Amino acid sequence: LKWIQSDIETVASAGWGTLAYYSGVHEDEKLDLKAYIKLLDTVEKEIHGAQNRVRYAMNSFVIAVGTYVESLTEKSKEVAKAIGKVSVDVGGTACKVPLANDYIDKVIARGRIGVKRKTARC
């Protein structure tokens, strides 16, 4: 968890990304759900004051936990609703920052909540 607390933007965003992907490839029984709840609370409190890439990674973390960890879907939706739109400077590209709540809702509609991946990829 040291990575997510780093002042170095790339290190902190890599930490959040790692935690997000970890939730997507490991069964819920192997996850420290209490720690993930605390991390969701951290995102809710700190996302809008975080560095640019870290904001994007935190938003992705909420989406990942909400879609891969069925028991935390509602908590993730609450956090997503609380944080709302996340502003990220994507450097003049066509990239967009998804609204976490809308993304989780799409996964719910597809019946894919809790479906794990075989591997993590960037």
N, C-alpha and C positions, 0 to 999 in steps of 0.2 A: 504493500500500500504506500510505500515511500514514493513511488513514481508519481502517483496522482497528486502528491503534495509538492512536487518539484516546481521551482520557479522557472525552469527551462520548459518553454511551451511544447516542444516536440516530445520531451520526456513525459510530461503530464498527460498529453493527449494519447501517447502510446500506452500509458498506464490504464487510462479509461477504456481504450480500445481492447486491451488485453482482457480486462475484467468483463467487458461486453461479450467478446468471443468465447471466453471461458464458460459463460452461462449458456452459450449456444451449443457447446459440444459435450458438456458433462451432464449426467443425469442429476436431477434436482437433489437427490439424496446425498450427492457428493458436494453440494454447494453449502456454504455457510449462509443460510437464508437471513439470519439476524444481521450479518455483516452487509448483505445486499440491501436490506431495509435501511440501514444506517447510511449506506452510500446513496441510495435514492433520496434520503433526507438531505444529505450534503449537496446533491445536485440542485434540489429545490431551493436551498438557501444561497448557493454560491454561483450558479450558472451565469447569471447576467453580469457578474463582476469578474468572471474568469477571462483569461486570454482567448484570443480569437479561435484558434484551432481547438483549444480545450473546450470551449462552448460547443463546438460541433461534436466533439467526442462525447461530451456529457449527454447531449441530446440523443446521440446514437446509443449510448448506454441505456437510457430510459427506454428507448424503443426495443433494444435487445432483451432486456430483462422482462419487459411487458409481453414480448412475443414468445420467448423461450422458456420462461419460468411461470408456469400456469398459476401457481399459488401467489405470485406477485403481480399478476396482470392488473388487478384492480388498484393496487398501491401505485403501480407505474402510471396508470391512467390518471389517478389523482395528482401525482407529481406533474405529469404532462399538462394537465389542465391548469395547474398552478403556475407553471413556467410560461405557458403560452408560446408565442412566436419567439424563436431564438434568432437574433441577428448575428450573422457571420459574414465577414468580408471574404468572398470567394475569389477575389482577384480578377474581376472582369470576365470570368468564365460563365458558362451557362449553368453551372452547378447550382442547385437549390438546397435549402435546408428544410427537410420535411417537418411538418407539424407532428410531433410525437403521438398525440392523441388520435389524429386522423390515421396515421400509419398503423397503430395498434388496432384501431377499429377495422381497418381493411383486412388485417390478419385474422381477426375474430370472424369476420364475414366469410372468409375462405375456410374456416374451420381448421386453422393451422396453429392455433395457440399450443405451446408446449412441444411442438415438433422440433426435435434437435437436428443439428447438422452432423455430418460425419467428420468434417474437418473445418478448421477456421481458415479464412483467407481474407486478404486485404482487398 
